[in-house]
């Protein structure tokens, strides 16, 4: 069964307000829809990523570079397909964007492979469990937002079926952000998972100061605490100085980057993003490295894909979403058959491949390429 053609569609949906973290702003929800067809007529349809600047370029790379290279290859030859695409990273250009394009194609291959044999991707990868605990990303910085508003936000997530929240920090002084986290814990209660994410916002010194302030609040992990320029070494220093588990990996674009974090002894969890790091095929390598190192796996966003990955392995933890209806219209509406979380747990979609059904009208309305 061979690849016949690949179509990629960039989607941009404007948001009603800015959902910003310590080092960025978010004014739209973006993704790329990929449809891969086999010579036998099977069709994959998935979506990957949230690249708010380069969606059309990702589609161009798929149409002009990757699709011609892999056309005619056997869909079950996933390593050969991936190696063929990865070879283009040796040329000059933006490797991050190229790896995102490779991820779209690679995930589409896994989707159509599952459809060919009538199995979910989670089953193909190991089939360890059939559901996952789910948390919402939240705690965004917004003008006029009060500690009371933070408390109401946590209540909203619990009502939406979330097990917890990954809360944004790193944009203020450690003491100010600690007060925000304390308000979240007070409102959410002791049985609500609360992690914190600095998005590489702090120096090692400030990260340590913050961690010591919030250690009594039962924090699940401290994500990307330190500036990008020397993050592995700084995180290792932070990890040695605090009691909170350290999580990172979403900014890596290959399994080699994950190995760098493990070699530095910088992390207790890795949240490498399949849509950033070249797809399921290279994610498997990262997962194996983490298992061998005794490091747990989380996943950065992308619950439509991560649900299958983390359910497949024994060291998987939480999948993530944006439970605020205004933050992610793709998760809320375009993923038409999304299972509903309940009591902090979301079942894995049971259809073959990734099992996704997407709203075609939304794709047509918001496509940009």
N, C-alpha and C positions, 0 to 999 in steps of 0.2 A: 504494500500500500504506500503510494508515493505522493509527495507534495505536488499539487498542481498550481496553486496560486495563493497569494496572500494579499489581503486588503487591510489597510490601517486608516483609522478615522480619529482625528483629534477633536476632543470635546472640551469646551470652556463654558462654565455656568457662573455668571456673576453672583456674588454673595451680597446680603443686605447690609453687612457691616464688616469691619476688619477683625479677623480672628488672628491676633498677633502673639508671637512668643517673644523670648528674650532677644532674638537676633533677626527677626523677620516679620513681615506682614503677609496676611492672606486676604485677598479681595475677590478671589474666584476659586472655584473648584474645577480642576482640569484632570483629564485622563486621556488615554488612548485605547480605543476599541480595536481589537485585532480579530480578523476572520480568516482562518486558514482552511483551504479546500484541498481535499485529496483527489487523486485521479479517479477514485471509486465513488466520489460524491459525498463523502462525509464532510461536515463543516464544523469548525470550531468557532466559538464566539466568546471572547473574554474581554476584560479591561484591566489595564495596568497603570499604576503611577499617579502622580499628582504634580507633574512638571508644569509650572504655570508660565514658563517662558518659551519652551522649546517643543511643544506638541507638534506643530507642523514640521519641524526639522526631524523629529523622531519618525514621523510618517514618511518623509522623503527618504530617509535612510532605509527604512523597511522596503519601500517600493523600488528604489533605484539601486540599492547595494545588497541588502540581505536576501530579499526574495529571489532575485536572479541566481544568487549563489547556491541556494538550497533547493531550488526547483528540481524535482525529479528524485530527490533523496528519499529513502525509506523512512517513514515516520517513526519507526521503532529504533532507528539508529541515532538516538538522541545525543550521544557523545560525539559522533561524527558531525552531526548538524551543528552542534555548539562549537566544536573546534573550527569548522568552516567559517562560521560567523566571527568568532573571536580573533581569527587571523587578521581581520581588518583593523584591529586595534594597534597594529604595528605602524600604520600610516599616521601622519600628522593629523591632528584634529581633536575635537572634544571627546575624549574617551568616555567621560561620564554619560553624555547623551547617547553615544553609540551603545554603551552597555545597557541603557534603558531600552533602546530599540531591540537589542538582542534579547532582553528579557521578555518583551512582547511576543516575539516569534517563538522563543523557547517555551513559554507558558502555553501558547497556542498549540504547540506540538504535543505537550503533555495532555492538554485538554482533548485533542483529537485522538491521541493514543488511548486514553481512557474510554472514549466513545467507541473506538474500534473493538475493544475487548469487553465492554459493558461493565467497567469498574471505575470507581472514583479515583481521583489522583491520590487521595489519602490512602486508599487501599493499595494502590501501586507502590506507594512509598513505604508502607509498613503496617498501616491499619491498626494502630495501637489503641485508639479510642474513637468514639463516634460523636463526641461533643467537646466543647472547650469552654473554660471560663472566659468571660469577656469584660473588658473595662473600656471606659470612654476616655478619650483625650479631652482635657478641659483646663480650667483655671486661667484662661487667656487674660492678657492685660487689655483693659478697655477703659476709656476715659469715663470717670465718674463711678466706676465699679466699687462698691463698698464691701466690707467684710460680711455684712448681711446678705448682699447679693451672692457672695461666694457660698454661703450656707444654703441659700435657695437653689443654687446651681447643683450642689451635691445632692440635694433632695430630688431634683429633677432626674439625675442620672439613676438614682436608686429606683425611682418610679418607672424608668425606661427599661428596667431589668438588668442593669449593670451590676457587676460584682465590685466595681471600684472605679477610680479615676486616676489617670496619669496627669499630674498637675503641673502647670507651667511655672517655672521659677527662673532665676538667672538674669532678670531684667532690672532688678532693683538691688539695693544693698542687702546683704544677707539677713540683717535683722528685720527689715521690712518684709522680705519674702517669707521669713519664718513666721511672722504674724499672720500672713495670708494662709499658710499651710495649717497653722494652728486653728484658724477659723474653719477651714475645710474639715479637719479632723473632728472638731467639736460638733459640727452640724451632721457629719456623716455617721458618727458612731464608731465604736471600736471594731465592729465586724465588717467594715467597709474597707476594701483594699485601697491604699493611698500610696502612690509612687510619685516621685518628683522628677522633672525633666528641665535641665538648665540650657539645653540646646547650645552647648559650648560657650556659655555666657560668662563664665567666671575664671579668674586665676585660680591656681591650686590653693593659695592662701584663703581666698574668699570662699571657695567651695568647702574647705575644711571648717571654716567658721560657721557656715550655714549648716553643715551636716551635724555639727555638735549641738546646735540650737534645736534641731528637729529630731534628734535621736530618740527622745522620750515619746514621740508621736507614732511609733510603730510604722515606719516608712518601709514599703516593700523593696524599693530600690531608688538609687540616685543615678539618673541617666545623663550622659554626656556632660559631666560637671565642668570641664575645662576647655579653654580656648583651643581652636583647631591646630595651631601651629606646632605644638609639641604635645598633642593630647594623650598619646599612649604613655609617655613618661610621666606626665603630670597626673594622669588618672592612677597610675601605679602608686605614686606618692600619696594621693588622696586616699586610695583604697587601704594603704598601710596605716593611715592616721585615723580612720573613722570606723564605726561599727556598721554602717549601712552598706548593703550590697551595691556594687557599682555595675551599671549597665551601659553598653555602647555597641556600635556596629552599624547603625542605620546610615552613617556617612561613608561606609566602605563600599567599594564597587566591585570587589572580587573576594573570593575565599582567601586569597593571599593577604588582603587587608585584615581579615578576621584572624588569620594566623599571627599577624603582627601584634594584635591586641592580646592574644593568648600568650605569645612568647614574652611579652612585657609584663605578664601577670597583672594586667590592668583591669580585668573585669571578672565579675561573678556571673553575669548574664550577658548574652549576645543577642541583639535585636536586629540582625542583618535583614535588609529589606529585599525580598525576591525581585521586586520591580526596579531596584537600583543596581543589583549586583549580577545581572545577566541571566536571571530566570531560575527555574527549579533545578536545572542540571548543576549549576555551580552552588546553589543553596545546599544541595545534598552534601557537597564537600565541606562546606562550613558546618553543617549539622554534625558530620562525622568528627571533625576536628574538635568541636565543643564537647561531644560525648566522650571522646578519648581524654579530654582535659578536665572532666568533671564540672563543666560549665553549663548552666541551663540556657535554654533558648526561649527568647521572646520573639516578637516580630513587630517591626515598625508599620503601623497602619495596615492597609490592604487586606482586610479581613476576608474578602471574597476569595483570596488566594491562600492567606495564612491559615484559614480554618482547616484546610486539608494538610498543610505542612506540619503544623504543630500537633495535630491529632495523630499524625503518623509515627511520632517518635516518643520515647519514654521521658525525654528531658524537656519537652515542650511546656510552656507556661500559658500566659494569657494572650488571646487575640485582642486587637484594639479596633475601635471605631470612633466616630464622632456622633454621639447620641443627641447632641443639640440639633433639632430639625433644621436650623438655619445654617449650620456649618457644612453639612455634606448632603446636598440634594441627590447625589449619585447613590450613596448608601441608602438614603431614605426612600428614593423613588425609582431611579433607573435600574437598580438591581431588583427586578420585579418579583422574584420568588425567594427573596431573602428570608431565612428563618427568623422568627421573633425570639429575642432573648427572654428568658424568664428565670428569676431567682439567681441571676449572675451567670447563667449557662446558655450557650447557643449551640443547637445541634448543627452538625455538618450537613451541607446539602447532599442529598442522596443520589442525584442523577449522575450518569457517567461523566467522566472527565471532572471538571470543576463544577458541573451541574448548574451553571448560571443561565438564567433567562433575563434578558435585558429589554428595556422599554424602547422599541424602535422609534416611536414618535419623539421621545426625548433626544435620542441620538441624532435624528434628522434636524430637530429644532436648534440644537446647540453645537453642531459640528462646525469646525473652523477650517478643516482640511480633509 
